[in-house]
Each structure stands twice: as C-alpha cells, then as structure tokens.
Amino acid sequence: MNTDLRETTNLVQDVSYANKVQEMYTRLVETGPCPKDKPGSFTLEATGQSANCDWFRSSTSRCDEHIEGKLYCNSVCANSNNRKLCSTAVYPLDVSLPRCQDKKKKFKLDRKMKPCKYLASRPDVCYEKNFIRQMCQVSCKEPCTPYDKEGSFKFKGARRTCKWVGNKKINRCKHWKLAQYCPVLCG
C-alpha cells in the first residue's frame, strides 16, 4: 500500500509472488463459491454432537437447523442454484502466472531509449504506438502471447536457459518456475 496506494500495479505477474498467488488461489478453491465438503466429522455448535456430511445428506432439513451444514457440506446444503453451479464447475488444482514477459529491448520515446518498466509511471505511452504494446504486453496490460525467456535466468542458484530446460524437458517442465520461463518449450 505504501508504494502503490491506488493498486494500479498487478503483482500477479511478478515471479517473486508466485507462492503467495498459489496459496491465495488454493484458499479460494477451498472456501470460495464451490468449496469441497469437509472430510470426516465435525462438532455441531448448538448440540455438541458429532456430525459429517452424510448425516446432513440423510436429512437435508438439518441444513437449515445447523450452520455447519452450510459451512462444511456444500454439496448437500448449498442453495439449489449454487449446488447446480458447483456440480458442473471445474477448477484447476493449481494456478500459474501469465506465460509471457515484457521484452528486454528498449523503445525510443522523445529521443530517449526507455525500458518497459518505464510504463509503470506513464501507462498512457502504451497507446501512443502499436509496437510499444506488442513489446511491453505485461506492462501495458495487453493480452499476451507466450514466448520463451531470452537469455539466462536464475534457478536454484545457477544461471539457466530454455535450452538447458529442453535437455531434460519432461522432468524440468514439471517445475512451475521453469515452465514460466519457457512456456512455449514446455507447452
């Protein structure tokens, strides 16, 4: 909040936040509009009795009597619209960052060479020239076209390239960070 009070910078594309993005997405799937039923037993606050989702399934009128049914047994106690939606909704188990990056090459603006990160302070520049939006897809918040990272990147303390990833593609592409750097290669 100190550096971006208006929250205009989308940090989801920043690899350093990948673990936080994954954590937040996992939590959303667990608690969002279609949470999975809680496995095992839980205690009903009103009676102290132990129950599970099968207990609610055997008599759905219990859903109105005990809040735990709506909290823990979505497949049984959700309202009919949510039950219908959630029975067909499919959510991926993991989420990955957008598979594109801004190009490292600089563009000319007012007789000076500027990097894509310059656009954070001047987003209006994205609309001055088409080639800037194509070069700086992430900074300009454009739909992006994936491409493999040019040059090297740091992975587990060493400098690596997409060519290195390709040497053992099947195993290395399973690692989310390598798949992010080499999305075309990793498919």
C-alpha positions as CSV (number, residue, x, y, z in Angstrom):
1,M,0.0,0.0,0.0
2,N,2.9,2.4,0.7
3,T,4.3,2.1,-2.9
4,D,1.0,1.6,-4.8
5,L,-1.8,3.3,-2.9
6,R,-4.3,3.1,-5.8
7,E,-3.3,-0.5,-6.5
8,T,-2.6,0.1,-10.2
9,T,0.2,-2.4,-10.5
10,N,-0.8,-6.0,-10.9
11,L,1.8,-8.0,-9.0
12,V,0.4,-11.4,-10.0
13,Q,2.9,-11.5,-12.9
14,D,5.8,-11.0,-10.5
15,V,7.5,-14.4,-10.1
16,S,8.6,-13.4,-6.5
17,Y,4.9,-13.6,-5.5
18,A,4.2,-16.9,-7.2
19,N,3.9,-18.8,-3.9
20,K,1.5,-16.2,-2.5
21,V,-0.6,-16.4,-5.6
22,Q,-0.7,-20.2,-5.4
23,E,-1.6,-20.0,-1.7
24,M,-4.4,-17.5,-2.3
25,Y,-5.8,-19.5,-5.2
26,T,-5.8,-22.7,-3.2
27,R,-7.6,-21.0,-0.4
28,L,-10.2,-19.5,-2.8
29,V,-10.9,-23.0,-4.2
30,E,-11.3,-24.3,-0.6
31,T,-13.5,-21.6,0.7
32,G,-14.9,-19.9,-2.5
33,P,-18.3,-20.3,-4.1
34,C,-17.8,-24.1,-4.5
35,P,-15.9,-25.4,-1.5
36,K,-15.3,-29.1,-1.3
37,D,-17.2,-30.9,1.5
38,K,-15.1,-31.2,4.7
39,P,-13.9,-34.8,5.1
40,G,-14.5,-36.6,8.4
41,S,-16.5,-35.5,11.4
42,F,-17.1,-32.0,12.9
43,T,-18.9,-30.8,16.0
44,L,-22.3,-29.1,15.8
45,E,-22.1,-25.9,17.9
46,A,-25.7,-26.0,19.1
47,T,-25.7,-29.5,20.4
48,G,-22.1,-30.5,20.8
49,Q,-23.0,-33.6,18.7
50,S,-20.5,-35.0,16.2
51,A,-21.7,-35.0,12.5
52,N,-20.5,-35.4,9.0
53,C,-21.8,-34.6,5.5
54,D,-23.5,-38.0,5.2
55,W,-25.6,-37.1,8.3
56,F,-26.8,-33.9,6.5
57,R,-27.4,-35.9,3.3
58,S,-29.6,-38.4,5.1
59,S,-32.0,-35.5,6.1
60,T,-31.4,-32.2,4.2
61,S,-33.8,-30.3,6.6
62,R,-30.9,-30.4,9.0
63,C,-29.1,-27.9,6.8
64,D,-31.5,-25.2,8.0
65,E,-31.1,-26.2,11.6
66,H,-27.3,-26.2,11.8
67,I,-25.0,-23.6,10.2
68,E,-22.2,-26.3,10.0
69,G,-24.1,-27.9,7.1
70,K,-23.7,-24.8,5.0
71,L,-20.1,-24.3,6.2
72,Y,-18.8,-27.8,5.7
73,C,-21.2,-29.7,3.3
74,N,-21.6,-27.6,0.2
75,S,-22.7,-30.5,-2.0
76,V,-25.7,-31.1,0.3
77,C,-26.6,-27.7,2.0
78,A,-25.8,-25.1,-0.6
79,N,-28.8,-23.3,-2.1
80,S,-30.1,-25.0,-5.3
81,N,-28.5,-22.5,-7.7
82,N,-25.1,-23.0,-6.1
83,R,-25.5,-26.8,-5.9
84,K,-26.3,-26.8,-9.7
85,L,-23.3,-24.5,-10.5
86,C,-20.9,-26.3,-8.3
87,S,-21.8,-29.8,-9.6
88,T,-20.6,-28.7,-13.0
89,A,-17.8,-26.2,-12.1
90,V,-14.3,-27.4,-12.6
91,Y,-11.4,-25.5,-11.0
92,P,-7.8,-26.3,-11.8
93,L,-5.8,-27.5,-8.8
94,D,-3.0,-25.1,-9.3
95,V,-2.7,-21.7,-10.9
96,S,0.3,-20.4,-12.8
97,L,1.4,-16.9,-13.6
98,P,0.8,-15.4,-17.1
99,R,3.1,-17.1,-19.5
100,C,4.6,-14.0,-21.1
101,Q,7.1,-11.3,-20.3
102,D,8.0,-7.8,-21.5
103,K,10.8,-7.8,-23.9
104,K,14.2,-6.6,-22.5
105,K,14.7,-4.5,-25.6
106,K,14.1,-0.7,-25.1
107,F,11.9,1.5,-27.2
108,K,12.5,5.1,-28.3
109,L,10.4,7.8,-26.8
110,D,11.1,11.5,-27.1
111,R,14.6,10.7,-28.5
112,K,15.5,8.6,-25.5
113,M,15.5,4.8,-25.1
114,K,13.1,3.6,-22.4
115,P,12.6,0.1,-20.9
116,C,9.1,-1.4,-20.5
117,K,9.2,-0.8,-16.7
118,Y,9.1,3.0,-17.6
119,L,5.4,2.4,-18.4
120,A,4.5,1.9,-14.7
121,S,4.8,5.7,-14.4
122,R,3.4,6.5,-17.8
123,P,0.8,3.9,-18.9
124,D,-0.6,6.4,-21.4
125,V,2.5,5.8,-23.6
126,C,1.2,2.2,-24.3
127,Y,-1.4,3.8,-26.6
128,E,1.0,6.1,-28.5
129,K,2.5,3.5,-30.7
130,N,1.4,-0.1,-31.5
131,F,4.9,-1.5,-31.3
132,I,5.1,-0.5,-27.6
133,R,2.1,-2.5,-26.7
134,Q,3.5,-5.5,-28.6
135,M,6.9,-5.2,-26.9
136,C,5.6,-4.5,-23.4
137,Q,2.5,-6.7,-23.3
138,V,2.7,-7.2,-19.5
139,S,3.4,-3.6,-18.6
140,C,0.6,-2.4,-20.9
141,K,-1.8,-5.0,-19.6
142,E,-2.4,-6.4,-23.0
143,P,-3.5,-9.9,-23.8
144,C,-0.1,-11.6,-24.0
145,T,1.5,-14.0,-26.4
146,P,3.7,-16.6,-24.7
147,Y,7.4,-16.8,-25.6
148,D,10.4,-18.4,-24.0
149,K,12.6,-16.1,-22.0
150,E,15.5,-14.8,-23.9
151,G,19.0,-15.3,-22.4
152,S,19.5,-16.8,-19.0
153,F,17.6,-16.8,-15.7
154,K,18.4,-17.8,-12.2
155,F,17.2,-21.2,-11.0
156,K,18.3,-22.8,-7.7
157,G,21.4,-20.6,-7.5
158,A,22.6,-21.2,-11.1
159,R,22.1,-19.4,-14.4
160,R,19.9,-21.4,-16.7
161,T,18.4,-21.1,-20.2
162,C,15.4,-22.6,-22.0
163,K,17.9,-24.7,-24.0
164,W,19.0,-26.2,-20.7
165,V,15.4,-26.9,-19.8
166,G,14.9,-28.6,-23.2
167,N,17.7,-31.0,-22.5
168,K,15.5,-32.8,-19.9
169,K,12.2,-31.3,-20.9
170,I,9.9,-33.9,-19.4
171,N,11.2,-33.6,-15.9
172,R,12.2,-29.9,-15.9
173,C,9.0,-28.6,-17.3
174,K,7.2,-30.1,-14.3
175,H,8.7,-27.3,-12.2
176,W,6.4,-24.3,-12.3
177,K,9.2,-21.8,-12.4
178,L,10.9,-23.4,-15.4
179,A,7.5,-23.7,-17.1
180,Q,7.1,-20.0,-16.6
181,Y,10.4,-19.1,-18.1
182,C,10.0,-21.5,-21.1
183,P,6.2,-21.7,-21.7
184,V,6.5,-22.4,-25.4
185,L,9.1,-25.2,-24.9
186,C,7.1,-26.7,-22.1
187,G,3.8,-26.5,-23.9
